[in-house]
């Protein structure tokens, strides 16, 4: 075995064990190598075996699975034959695992530095003093803010992107030979993702570590991987250097994955469904909304998030709401749904003002505005069958019982392209995409006017996510329902929305018809978001980090301000003494129908430059 091979899968087979003891092949004889200083990406859609294969590097199988053949060789030793006791020094010391959710990885009650250094101190590879020194070096290398003191904070006191980088510091503190990165940027917004990718790439290169990078996002793979392994149903379809796979794919499945890569958002991506559902008044309208959390003096919120927000949702239209984490997107949806009463302003449904609090709304009003939650996993009761989950709103809103109720459940399943027998299944028996369809069907059961979709595709792989968007388009055509589609994924919003609202720090930075918002002139923040969507091109990350937008604004978090423009500190076009002290005016683009940009700069200064 060559000295530089850190991990090798040799004919690796992993089976699922059924209740009757029979076995079902999950991973079917996989071969690939990971060398020192190399990042090997495992790509494929959900269920392709990416995570199962990557966990074999830790000698670990999920419950219900077993190693059934072949070898997983780490630093010359086959880990599939080792006991848990024998594996203990390997895990964390030789191989470190980075999960998708940093928030779930950290203990909220323990300071960050203690958690980052814990593994290397427990394994005895470093003293506490050495571990602290190493952690501090990593905080600097990962370009974390206040690197000398960030370890004294608790996990909730840093942003999502910072926590993701701290998880990398935790994994690397013990100087492992191999890192297993499992979708570490999937849940991040575009600007944070760039920052994290840049930090990961830099540290892996400088430390000479080897890495297995699990993802379904080919545009991300193009930025970080040296070698790609394409998986489908536990089998390798194609493998090779990143340049070969990205630019000259051979296998039809690889080409299909390429086709599902989110294109760079631009005008003309959307489509008109050709059906006019419009009425004299919008389906839903929010006017002059202020909202926040906590109770302050005079009934005003202690922490104000939304300030003077106006949004109009026409019947049968989709309004996309975009912005980074912490911009107020979900808060706006909660105000629309009545889950969070606004402190000022009003919400109108079909021209009639709604009570701001949920408990004051009538059953008919509740039925008209439905919320579709981001995580179908937590939104569906795992102990109820799908038929029961869908039957509840049918009975509650429409009073149907018996055969009429069963028939309606079957119709709803058909609407979301699931077979009638799904009614008998439990959520745990469904894939992520199927659960999200049930989540949508439950909201449709009320027969609403407006559906509020909060990041409904962000946890899905690109092929499944694209299928869910096609389903939403079909539902809009057939039912005339309006959508408020909240996302940090600009490409998806561009392909599905009639209008876009760009939220920044609780304020509307820009709004208007999709094609206008995605063409110059842009608000500087919209421009930053568009330029941060990864392209499936090697070298894109390095090129992007050199742009004016990135240099000014990528690495700073969202800060809610009471005066001036909240984007001031991150804006390459900021005017000192004006932007930081005076609220920006609403400027109407003379060439755009209802295209409004909130900025101190004249529209003519916000061209394509």
N, C-alpha and C positions, 0 to 999 in steps of 0.2 A: 504493500500500500504506500502510495506517495505521501511524503511528509506533510504536504500542504493540504491534504484532504481532511476537513474537519468533520464532515458528516457524509454518509453514503447510504442510500436506500438500495438494497440489492434484492430484487424480486419480492418486495415487501407486500404481504397479503394481510388484510385485517377483515375479520368476519363479525357480523352481528349474530348473537345467539338468541333464537326464538324461545318462547315459553316452553315449547315441547322438546327443547334441546337441539333441534335442527339448526343449521347455520346458513346465513345468507352472506355472500361475498360483498364487501363494501369497498375495499381497496384491493385491486386485482393484479398484483404483480408489478409494482412500480420500481423503476430504476432511475436514479439521478445522483449527482455528487455536488457538494458545496465545498469550495476551497477557501483557504485563508484569504481575507480581504475581499471576498466576493459576496454579492447579494443575489440570491436565487429567488425569483418570484414564482409562487404557485398561484395560477389563475384559473378561474372557472366560475360558473354560476353556483348558487346555493345547492348543496347536496352533491357537489362534485368530489368531495373527499379532501379538500384543501386543509382544513383544520385538523382532521383526523390524521392525515399524513404528517403534518407539522408537529403534532403532539407526540408522534413516535420518537422524535429526537430526544424527548424527555423520558422515554421508556413508558409512556402513559397511554392507556386506552380509556375512552369514556365508558361509564357503566353500560353493560350490555354488549360491549365489544371485546374481541380478543385477538391477539396476534396469531395468525393462522399459517404463517410461512414466510420464508425470506428473512432478511436481516435489516436492522436499522443500526448502522455502525457509527458511533461517536468516538472520535480520537482513537480508532483502532479496536474498540470493544463493541460487541453486539449487545445493545441495551434491552432487546426484546426478551432475553433469557434471564435478566437480573431480577432479584426480589426487590421489594420496596425498600428494604433496609440497605441493600447494595446500591440502590439508585439515589439514596438521600444525598451523599456528597456530590453526585453529578448535577443534581437539580439546583440551580442557582449559582453553583460554583463553576461548572463547565458549560452548562446550557441555561440561558435565562429566557423567560417567556414574558412578552408584552401583550396584554389583552386588549380587546377593542375598547372597553370602557374603563378609563382611568378613574372615573368617579367611584366605580364599584371596587376598584383595586385598593384604594386608600382607606384607612380607618379614619373616620371623621374626628375621633376623639384624641388622636395622637399627632404630635407635631411632625411636619414633613421630614425633617432631617433624620429623626429617629427611625422612620419607616424606610427611608432610602438606604441607610447604613446597616439596618438590622440583619439582613441576610449574610453579608460578608463577615460581620462580627460573630454571628451564631455559628457559621461554618468554620470559624477560627482562622480564616485566611488573612484577616487584618485585625489589628487592635482598634478600639474605638477612635483613637487619635488618628490612625492611618486612614480609617474609613471616612472620618470627617474631612480630612485633607483631600481624599479622592473625590468625595461628593462635591466639595467646593470647586475642584478643577472641572468637574462635569457641569456644574451650574454655569460656570463661565463659558465652557465649550458649547453648551446648548443655548447660549445667548439669552439666559433668563434674566429678568429685571432684578435689580438689587441682589446679585448672586451671593454676596457675603451674608445676607440676612434672610433670604427667602426660606431657608430651612427652618427658621424659628416660627414660621406661620403654620396655621392649620389648613387642611386641604380646601375648605370652603372659602379661604381668603385669597385664592388665586383663580385665574380664569381657566376655562376648559383646555385651551391650547397649552397653557403653562403646566397644567396638571399632566397633560399627555407627555410633555417633555420631561417632567419630573419622574414619570413612570420609566422613561428611558434611562434616566440617571440611576433609578433604583435597580434596573436590570443590569446596568454596566458597572455598578459600584464594585462588584466582586471580580471584575475583569474576566468575564466568561469568554470562552473560545467561540461560542455560537449564540446568536440572538434569534429567537423565534418571534417575529412581529405579526400578530394576527389582526388584520384590518385596523391598524392603529390610527388611521386618519379618516375613516369612513364617516363618523358622526360629526366631523368638524366642518365649520363653514369655510368657504374658499380661501379667504385671506389667512385664516389660522392654519389651514391645511398646508399652505405654501411655507409658512414659517416653520411648522413642525417637520415637514419633509426636508427643508434646507438644513435644519439642525441635525436630523437623523443622518442625512447623507454625509455631512461634514464629520460627525463624530465617528461613524463607521469607517470612513476613509482614514481619519487620523489615528484611530485605535487599531486599525488593521484587523478588526473583528470580522467574522463570517456571519451572514444572516440569511434566514429563510423569511421571505416577506409574503404573507398570505393576503390576497386582495381579489376583488372582482373588477377593479377599476384600471383599465389598460393605460389610461392617460397618466395615472400615478406611477404605474410600473415603468413607463418610458423614462421617467425622471430618476428613478432610484435603483433599478435592477441592472445587473450585468448579464443575467441568463434567465430565460423564462421556461417554465414547464406548464403546458396547457393541459388541464384535466377535465374529464367529463365522465360522470358515473364511476369514479374510482380508477379510471384508466388514463394513461398519458396519450393525448392525441398528437401532440407535437412538442418538441423542445429544441432550444437553440439559443445563441447569443441574442441579446435584446434587439440589436439592429436588424438581424435576419427576421425575427418573428414580427416586429413592428412594421418593417418596410416590405418584406417579401413572405407573407404567411402562405403556407401551402394547404393546410387542412381546412375543409369547409367549415368546421366548427370554430376554428380560430377566426376565420373571415366573418362568421356570424357574430362573434364577440366584438370584432372591430366595428361592425355595422351598428352595434348597440351603444358604442361609446358616445357620450353626450357631445354633440358638436359645439363649437364656440358659439355663444349666443349672439344672434344678429337679427336684423330686421328681415321679415319675410319667412320666418320659420313656422309661424302659426298657420292655422287653416280655418277657413270659414265653413261652419257646418251647413250653411245654406238655408237654415230654418230661422224664420223671424219669430221670436217669442216675445218681442218687446211690448211694453205697455206705456201708458202716459207717465207713470211714476216708477222710480227704481224699485226693484224687489227689496233692497235693503240700503239704507243710507245712514252714515254716522256724521254728525255735524258738530264741530267745535269740541271734540272730546278731550277732556283731561282725565287721567286716571292714574292710580298708583296703588301702593300697598301700605298697610298700617294706618292708624288713626291719629291725625295731628290736630292742632287747634282749629276750631271752626269747622270740624268735619272734613278738613282737607287731608289728603294722604300724607303720611310721614315721608314716604319715598315716592316722588312723582316720576312716572315713567312716560306716559303719553301727554303731549302738549298740543292742544289746538289741532286735532286730527280730523280731516274731512275725507270720507271715502264713499263713493257711490257704486252700487252693484246693480247693473241693469238685469232684467229678467232674461234667463238663458245665457248670461255672459259669465265669463270667468275673470275674476280680478286676482292677479298674482301679487302677493305681498312678500317683498324680499328684503334682506338685510342680514348682517352678521348676528351671532348670538348676542343677546343683551340689548338688541335694538328696539324691542317692544312688540314683535310680531305676534307672539302668543298672547300677550296682554291685550292687544287689539281684538283678537278672536274671542277672548274671554269676555270682553266688554260687549261684543256683538251678541254673544250667547246669553248674556245676563249672569254669567258666573262671577263677574267682577263688576259691581255697579260703578259707573263713571262718577267723578266728583263734579264735573261740569259737562254740558253738551247733551245731545239726545241721539237715540237710535230709533229710526223709523222703518217700519215694515209695510211695504205697499202704501206708503204715504201716511201711515198712522203711527203716532209715537208709541213706542213700547215702554212699559215700566222698566226702569234700569235694573232692578234686582229680579233674579230668577223666580223667587217665591211669590212675587207680585204678578207674574205673568199668568194668563189663563192657559188651560190645557191646549186650546186651539193655537195660541201664540207660541207655546213651547214646541208644538208639533212642526211649526213653520221654519224654525231655525235649528238645525241639527249639527252636532259637533262630531267630527271623525278624528279620533286620537292617533297620535304618532305611533305608539307602540301597541300593535294589536295583541301582543303577548300579554300585556298587563291590562288591556281594555276588555278582554274576553274572560269570563269566569271559567277556569279550567275544569270545574266539577259539573258544568252543564253541557248537555249536548247542543250542537249547533241549532237544531230545530227549536229547542227551548229558548235559546238566546234570541232568535229572530221572532219567536211567538210573543214574547213579552211586550214589545212596542206595538205589535199588531193588535193585541187585546187592549192595551192601555189607551191607544189613540183612536182605534176604530171599532172597538167592542166586538171583534170577531171571535167566534168560538168554534170548537169541534171541527167539522170537515172544512168549513170556509177558512178557518185559521190554517189548517194543514195545507190547503190548496194555495193560500197566499205565501206560505213559507216556501213551497216548491217554486212559485213564480219568482220570488225574490232571488232564490239560488240561481235560477235560470238567467235572471237579469245580470248577475255578476259572473255568469259563465261557469257555474259549478253544478254538478249533477245532483238530482233530487236525493240520492242516497247519502249525500253529505250531511243531511239533517240528523242522521243517526250517530255521527261521529263526535268525538270530543275535540276541543281546540288542540290538545297535545298531539293529535294524529294528523294535523295539517301542516303544510309547509308555510314559510313566512308569507309568501305571496297569497296563498289560499286564505290564511287568517286575515290578511288585509282586505280581501274581497268580502269576507263575512262581516268585518268591521264596517265596510261600506254598505252592505245589505241591511245591517241593523239600522243605520241612519235612514236609508231609503224606505224602510218599513213605515216610517211616520208620514211618508209622502210630503216631504218638506218643500218649501220655496227656495231655501238657501242651505247649502251644506258647507260647513267650515272645516276645511281639510288642513290639519296642522302637521306638516312634514310627513305626509303619509307614504312617501316613497323613499325617504332618506335612509332607512335601514335595509332597503331591498337592493339586490344586485341589479346591474344595469338592464339585463334582459327582462327580469320580472318587473322592475320599475316601469320600463317602457310599456309592458303589457297592461299594467294598472292604469297608466295614463290613457292608453287607447280605450280602456273600459270606461273611464270617466268621460271621454269625448262622446262615446256611444250613449251613455246615460243622459248626457246633456241634450243630445239630438232627440232622443226618444221621449224624455220627460219634461224638457224645458227647465230643469232645475238650474239654479245659479250656484256657482262655486266661488268661495274665497279660498284661494290656494296659497298656503303659507309655506315658504321654502327658503333655504339658502342656496338652492341649486338653480342658478340662473338659466341654464340650458333647458331644463324641464319647464320652468315658468314661461320661457320664450316660445316653446312649442305648443303650449296649452292655453295661454291667457289672452284675453282680448285687451285688457288694460293691465298696467303694472303700477304698483305703488312701491316706491323705494323708501323704506323707513330707516332713519338713522337716529339713534339715541332718543327715541320716542317722538321724533318729528318727521314729517313728510319732506324728504329732500327733493324728490321728483315724482311726478305722476303723469300718466297719460296713456294713449293707445300704445300697445306693445311695440309696434314698428317705430314709433317716434322716440320712445324711451331708449330703444336699442340702437338708434342712429345719432350721430352728432347733431346738435349740441347735447352734451351730457352734463349733469351735475358732476363735480370732481369725484364724489363718492361712487356714483354709478359707474364712472370710468374705472375706478379702482376695482370694483366688483367684476366688471367684464374682463379686465386684463388679468384677473386672478384665476380664471377658469382654466385648469390645466389642458394643454393641447397634447395630442398623441404624437409628440415630436421629441426626439432625443435632444437635450440641450435647452429645452424650453424654460426649465426652472432657472438656469443660470442667466438666460437672456432677460427673463421677467424681473429678476431681482435687481437688474441694472436700470430699470425704467424709472422715470421721474415719480410715478405714482407709488411704486413699491418702496423706493428710497424714503419717500415722505411718510407713507401711511401704513405699510404692511404690519410693522411690529408693535403698533400701539393699540391698546384695547379701546372699547367703546366707553366714552365718559359722558354721562348726562349732565348738562350744564343749565343754569338758570338764565344766563345772559349770553347774548351773541350766538354765533353758529357753533353747534357742538363739534363739528368736523374740523374746526379751526386748527388744532394741533397736528392733524394728519394731512392737511390740504396743501398740495403743491402751489395752489393759486391764492393762498390766504393773504389778506391785506391787514397787516398789524394795525391796531388802533381802531379798526372798523369791525372786522369779522369777529373779534373777541369781545366786543362791547355792545354791538347793536344787532338785534334780531334780523336775519336776512329777509329781504322782501320776496314776495311771490312774483316771479316773472313769467309771463306767458310767451311761449315760442310763437312768433307770428306765422310760421309755416306748419305748425302742428295743431291739430284739432283738440283743444283741451289739454295740450302738453304744457305742464307747469313745472318750473325749476325754482327752488328757493335758494337764492344765491346773491351775494353782493356784486358779483361780476355781471356785466351786461351779457345778454344772450350771445352777442357777436364775439365775445371773448371766450366763449365756451365751445368753440367749434371743434373740429377734429384734431386740433393741436394737442 
